[in-house]
């Protein structure tokens, strides 16, 4: 395995572990709920089929998550103005508040961990990482198109 391959694998493992730990220790929404609410918050109303496609999950899984979110009052449904036979799933005010609470809980947990675990020099180095990850994500997306 080359240096870039080893780095890519270590980065993938570390990011995955960080995401899992952050989700497990925050008072947060279940990952499918958070992901779907986040997608609706970023991209607006969409059909269950579009949600499933964008999330890379089966229609049945997206439909089940939407039903759970409907029961919690976090999403609503309304007819698609472009196709009256289709229903669009929409984020409600309660859903936006739940998503905001979820994001705050995860952010606050991460901030506490940074403050406790890292030296000032390590925090300064960590501050450069988001830009590098954004650059890497953009390049990876370009390669997949």
PAZAPA-4460 file (N, C-alpha, C; in steps of 0.05 Angstrom, whole numbers, plus 32768, in hexadecimal, padded with zeros to 4 digits):
% residues 145
    n_x    n_y    n_z   ca_x   ca_y   ca_z    c_x    c_y    c_z   seq   type   mol
   8011   7FE8   8000   8000   8000   8000   8012   8019   8000     1      X     A
   800D   802B   7FED   801D   8043   7FEC   8016   8057   8002     2      X     A
   8026   806C   8004   8022   8080   8019   8006   808D   8017     3      X     A
   7FFE   8094   7FFE   7FE4   80A0   7FFB   7FCD   808C   8002     4      X     A
   7FD1   8073   7FFB   7FBD   805F   8002   7FBB   805B   8020     5      X     A
   7FD2   805A   802D   7FD2   8057   804A   7FC5   8070   8058     6      X     A
   7FCC   8087   804E   7FC0   80A0   8059   7FA2   80A0   8055     7      X     A
   7F99   8099   803D   7F7D   8098   8037   7F6E   8085   8049     8      X     A
   7F79   806E   804E   7F6D   805A   805F   7F6C   8064   807C     9      X     A
   7F82   806F   8086   7F82   807A   80A1   7F6E   8091   80A4    10      X     A
   7F6D   80A2   8091   7F5A   80B8   8092   7F3D   80AE   8092    11      X     A
   7F37   809B   8081   7F1C   808F   8080   7F15   8083   809B    12      X     A
   7F27   8074   80A7   7F22   8067   80C1   7F1E   807C   80D7    13      X     A
   7F2F   8090   80D7   7F2E   80A5   80EC   7F15   80B6   80EA    14      X     A
   7F0D   80BD   80D2   7EF5   80CD   80CE   7EDD   80BC   80D6    15      X     A
   7EDC   80A3   80CE   7EC6   8091   80D6   7EC4   808E   80F4    16      X     A
   7EDA   808A   8101   7EDB   8088   811F   7ED1   80A1   812C    17      X     A
   7EDA   80B8   8122   7ED2   80D2   812D   7EB4   80D6   812A    18      X     A
   7EA9   80CF   8113   7E8C   80D2   810E   7E7D   80BF   8121    19      X     A
   7E85   80A6   8124   7E77   8093   8135   7E78   809D   8152    20      X     A
   7E8F   80A5   815C   7E92   80AE   8178   7E81   80C7   817D    21      X     A
   7E81   80DA   816A   7E72   80F2   816D   7E54   80EC   816E    22      X     A
   7E4B   80DA   815D   7E2E   80D2   815E   7E27   80C3   8177    23      X     A
   7E39   80B2   8180   7E33   80A1   8198   7E32   80B2   81B1    24      X     A
   7E42   80C6   81B3   7E44   80D5   81CC   7E34   80EF   81CD    25      X     A
   7E28   80F6   81B7   7E17   810E   81B7   7DFB   8106   81BC    26      X     A
   7DEC   8117   81C9   7DCF   8113   81CC   7DC3   811A   81B1    27      X     A
   7DC3   8107   819F   7DBD   810F   8183   7DA8   80FD   8177    28      X     A
   7D9E   8105   8160   7D8B   80F6   8151   7D98   80DD   8146    29      X     A
   7D88   80C8   8140   7D93   80B1   8133   7DA0   80BA   8118    30      X     A
   7DB6   80AE   8110   7DC4   80B6   80F8   7DB2   80B8   80DF    31      X     A
   7D9F   80A5   80DA   7D8E   80A9   80C2   7D7C   80C1   80C4    32      X     A
   7D73   80C8   80DC   7D62   80DF   80E0   7D72   80F9   80DB    33      X     A
   7D89   80FA   80E7   7D9B   8111   80E4   7DA2   8116   80C7    34      X     A
   7DA9   8100   80B9   7DB2   8102   809D   7D9B   810C   808C    35      X     A
   7D83   8101   8090   7D6D   8109   807F   7D64   8126   8085    36      X     A
   7D63   812D   809E   7D5C   8149   80A5   7D71   815C   809A    37      X     A
   7D8A   8155   809C   7DA0   8166   8092   7D9D   816A   8074    38      X     A
   7D97   8154   8066   7D94   8156   8049   7D7C   8168   8041    39      X     A
   7D66   8165   804F   7D4F   8177   804A   7D56   8194   8051    40      X     A
   7D65   8198   8066   7D6D   81B3   806E   7D7F   81C0   805A    41      X     A
   7D90   81B0   804D   7DA3   81BB   8039   7D96   81BE   801E    42      X     A
   7D86   81AB   8016   7D7D   81AA   7FFA   7D5F   81AF   7FF6    43      X     A
   7D50   81B0   800C   7D34   81B6   8009   7D23   819D   8005    44      X     A
   7D09   81A2   8001   7CF5   818D   7FFF   7CFC   817A   7FE8    45      X     A
   7CF7   8160   7FED   7CFB   814C   7FD8   7CEA   8133   7FDD    46      X     A
   7CE7   8123   7FC9   7CD8   810A   7FCB   7CE8   80F6   7FDB    47      X     A
   7CDA   80E1   7FE4   7CE8   80CB   7FF2   7CFC   80BE   7FDE    48      X     A
   7CF5   80BB   7FC5   7D07   80AF   7FB2   7D20   80C0   7FAF    49      X     A
   7D1D   80DA   7FAE   7D35   80EB   7FAC   7D46   80EA   7FC5    50      X     A
   7D38   80E9   7FDC   7D47   80E7   7FF6   7D57   80CD   7FF6    51      X     A
   7D4B   80B7   7FEE   7D59   809D   7FED   7D71   809E   7FDA    52      X     A
   7D6D   80AA   7FC3   7D83   80AB   7FB0   7D99   80BC   7FBA    53      X     A
   7D93   80D4   7FC5   7DA8   80E6   7FCF   7DB7   80DA   7FE7    54      X     A
   7DA9   80CA   7FF7   7DB5   80BE   800F   7DC3   80A4   8008    55      X     A
   7DBE   8099   7FF1   7DCA   8080   7FE9   7DBE   8068   7FF9    56      X     A
   7DA4   806A   7FFF   7D97   8054   800E   7D7F   804A   7FFD    57      X     A
   7D74   8033   8006   7D5D   8028   7FF8   7D44   803A   7FFE    58      X     A
   7D32   803A   7FEB   7D19   804A   7FEE   7D0B   8042   8008    59      X     A
   7D0A   8028   800E   7CFD   801E   8026   7D0A   802A   803F    60      X     A
   7D24   802C   8040   7D31   8038   8057   7D2B   8055   805A    61      X     A
   7D2B   8064   8044   7D25   8080   8045   7D08   8084   804D    62      X     A
   7CF6   8073   8043   7CD9   8075   804A   7CD5   8070   8067    63      X     A
   7CE2   805D   8072   7CE0   8057   808F   7CEA   806F   80A0    64      X     A
   7D01   807A   8098   7D0B   8091   80A7   7CF8   80A9   80A5    65      X     A
   7CED   80AE   808D   7CD9   80C3   808A   7CC1   80BF   809C    66      X     A
   7CB7   80A6   809D   7CA0   80A0   80AF   7CA7   80A6   80CC    67      X     A
   7CBF   809F   80D5   7CC7   80A4   80F0   7CC9   80C2   80F5    68      X     A
   7CD4   80D1   80E2   7CD6   80EE   80E4   7CBB   80FC   80E3    69      X     A
   7CA8   80F1   80D3   7C8D   80FB   80D3   7C80   80F8   80EE    70      X     A
   7C83   80E0   80FA   7C78   80DB   8115   7C83   80ED   812A    71      X     A
   7C9C   80F5   8127   7CA9   8107   813A   7CA3   8124   8134    72      X     A
   7C96   812A   811E   7C8F   8145   8116   7CA7   8154   810A    73      X     A
   7CBC   8146   8102   7CD4   8153   80F8   7CD2   8158   80DA    74      X     A
   7CC0   814A   80CC   7CBC   814F   80AF   7C9E   814F   80AA    75      X     A
   7C96   815B   8094   7C7B   815A   808B   7C7B   8152   806D    76      X     A
   7C64   814E   8062   7C62   8148   8045   7C4D   815A   8038    77      X     A
   7C53   8160   801F   7C40   8171   8010   7C42   8169   7FF2    78      X     A
   7C2D   816E   7FE2   7C2E   8167   7FC6   7C44   8176   7FB7    79      X     A
   7C50   8168   7FA4   7C65   8174   7F93   7C56   8186   7F7F    80      X     A
   7C5C   81A0   7F7E   7C4E   81B2   7F6B   7C52   81A9   7F4E    81      X     A
   7C69   819C   7F49   7C6F   8194   7F2D   7C63   8179   7F26    82      X     A
   7C5A   816A   7F3A   7C4E   814F   7F35   7C3B   8149   7F4D    83      X     A
   7C22   8150   7F49   7C0F   814D   7F5F   7C0D   8131   7F6A    84      X     A
   7C16   811D   7F5B   7C15   8101   7F65   7C2B   80FC   7F7A    85      X     A
   7C40   810C   7F79   7C57   8108   7F8B   7C55   8119   7FA4    86      X     A
   7C60   810F   7FBA   7C61   811E   7FD3   7C7E   8125   7FD8    87      X     A
   7C81   813E   7FE1   7C9C   8147   7FE9   7C9E   8146   8008    88      X     A
   7CB5   813F   8011   7CBA   813F   802E   7CC8   8159   8034    89      X     A
   7CBE   8166   804A   7CC8   8181   8051   7CD0   8182   806F    90      X     A
   7CE5   8190   8074   7CEE   8194   8090   7CDA   81A7   809E    91      X     A
   7CD1   819F   80B6   7CC0   81B1   80C6   7CD1   81C2   80D8    92      X     A
   7CC4   81D6   80E5   7CD3   81E6   80F9   7CDE   81D4   810F    93      X     A
   7CCE   81C1   8118   7CD8   81AE   812D   7CEF   819E   8123    94      X     A
   7CEF   8196   8109   7D05   8187   80FE   7D1E   8198   80FC    95      X     A
   7D1B   81B1   80F4   7D32   81C3   80F3   7D3E   81C7   810F    96      X     A
   7D2C   81CA   8123   7D36   81CD   813F   7D45   81B4   8148    97      X     A
   7D3A   819D   8142   7D47   8183   8149   7D62   8181   813C    98      X     A
   7D63   8188   8122   7D7C   8187   8114   7D90   819B   8120    99      X     A
   7D88   81B3   8126   7D9A   81C6   8133   7DA4   81BC   814E   100      X     A
   7D92   81B1   815E   7D9B   81A5   8178   7DAF   818F   8174   101      X     A
   7DAA   817E   8160   7DBC   8168   815A   7DD8   8172   8152   102      X     A
   7DD8   8186   8141   7DF2   8191   8138   7E00   819F   814F   103      X     A
   7DF2   81AD   8160   7DFE   81BA   8177   7E0A   81A6   818A   104      X     A
   7DFC   8190   818F   7E05   817C   81A2   7E1F   816F   8197   105      X     A
   7E20   816A   817D   7E38   815E   8171   7E4F   8172   8171   106      X     A
   7E49   818A   816A   7E5E   819F   816A   7E69   81A4   8185   107      X     A
   7E57   81A6   8199   7E60   81AC   81B4   7E71   8195   81BF   108      X     A
   7E69   817C   81B9   7E79   8165   81C2   7E95   8165   81B5   109      X     A
   7E96   816C   819B   7EAF   816E   818D   7EC0   8184   8199   110      X     A
   7EB4   819B   819F   7EC3   81B1   81AA   7ECF   81AA   81C5   111      X     A
   7EC0   819C   81D6   7ECA   8194   81F0   7EE1   8181   81EC   112      X     A
   7EDF   816E   81DA   7EF5   815B   81D5   7F0E   8169   81CB   113      X     A
   7F0B   817C   81B9   7F22   818C   81AF   7F2F   819A   81C6   114      X     A
   7F1F   81A7   81D7   7F2B   81B7   81ED   7F39   81A5   8201   115      X     A
   7F2E   818D   8206   7F3A   817B   821A   7F52   816B   820F   116      X     A
   7F50   8163   81F6   7F64   814F   81EC   7F7C   815B   81DD   117      X     A
   7F79   8173   81D2   7F8E   817E   81C1   7F9C   8195   81CD   118      X     A
   7FB6   8196   81C7   7FC7   81AD   81D0   7FC0   81C5   81BE   119      X     A
   7FC8   81DD   81C6   7FC4   81F4   81B4   7FD0   81F0   8198   120      X     A
   7FE8   81E4   8197   7FF4   81DF   817D   7FE4   81CB   816C   121      X     A
   7FDA   81B6   8179   7FC9   81A3   816B   7FAF   81AF   8162   122      X     A
   7FA4   81C1   8172   7F8B   81CF   8169   7F91   81E0   8151   123      X     A
   7FA8   81EE   8151   7FAF   81FE   813A   7FB2   81ED   8121   124      X     A
   7FBE   81D6   8123   7FC1   81C4   810C   7FA6   81B9   8103   125      X     A
   7F95   81B3   8117   7F7B   81A9   8110   7F6A   81BD   8101   126      X     A
   7F6F   81D7   8106   7F60   81EC   80F9   7F63   81EC   80DB   127      X     A
   7F79   81E0   80D1   7F7E   81DE   80B4   7F70   81C6   80A7   128      X     A
   7F67   81B3   80B7   7F5C   819B   80AD   7F41   819F   809D   129      X     A
   7F2E   81AE   80A7   7F15   81B1   8098   7F1A   81BA   807B   130      X     A
   7F2B   81CD   8076   7F31   81D6   805B   7F3C   81C0   804A   131      X     A
   7F4E   81B0   8056   7F5A   8199   8047   7F44   8185   8041   132      X     A
   7F33   817F   8054   7F1D   816C   804F   7F0A   8176   803A   133      X     A
   7F04   8190   803A   7EF2   819B   8025   7EFF   8199   800A   134      X     A
   7F19   819E   8008   7F27   819C   7FEF   7F27   817F   7FE5   135      X     A
   7F2C   816C   7FF7   7F2C   8150   7FF1   7F10   8147   7FE8   136      X     A
   7EFB   8150   7FF5   7EE0   8149   7FEE   7ED9   8153   7FD2   137      X     A
   7EE1   816C   7FCC   7EDB   8177   7FB2   7EE9   8168   7F9C   138      X     A
   7F02   8161   7FA1   7F11   8152   7F8D   7F06   8136   7F89   139      X     A
   7EFE   8129   7F9F   7EF2   810E   7F9E   7ED8   810F   7F8E   140      X     A
   7EC7   8124   7F93   7EAE   8127   7F85   7EB3   812B   7F67   141      X     A
   7EC7   813B   7F60   7ECE   8140   7F44   7ED6   8126   7F36   142      X     A
   7EE4   8115   7F44   7EED   80FB   7F38   7ED5   80E9   7F33   143      X     A
   7EC0   80EB   7F43   7EAA   80D9   7F41   7E96   80E2   7F2C   144      X     A
   7E98   80FA   7F22   7E85   8104   7F0E   7E8E   80FC   7EF2   145      X     A
***
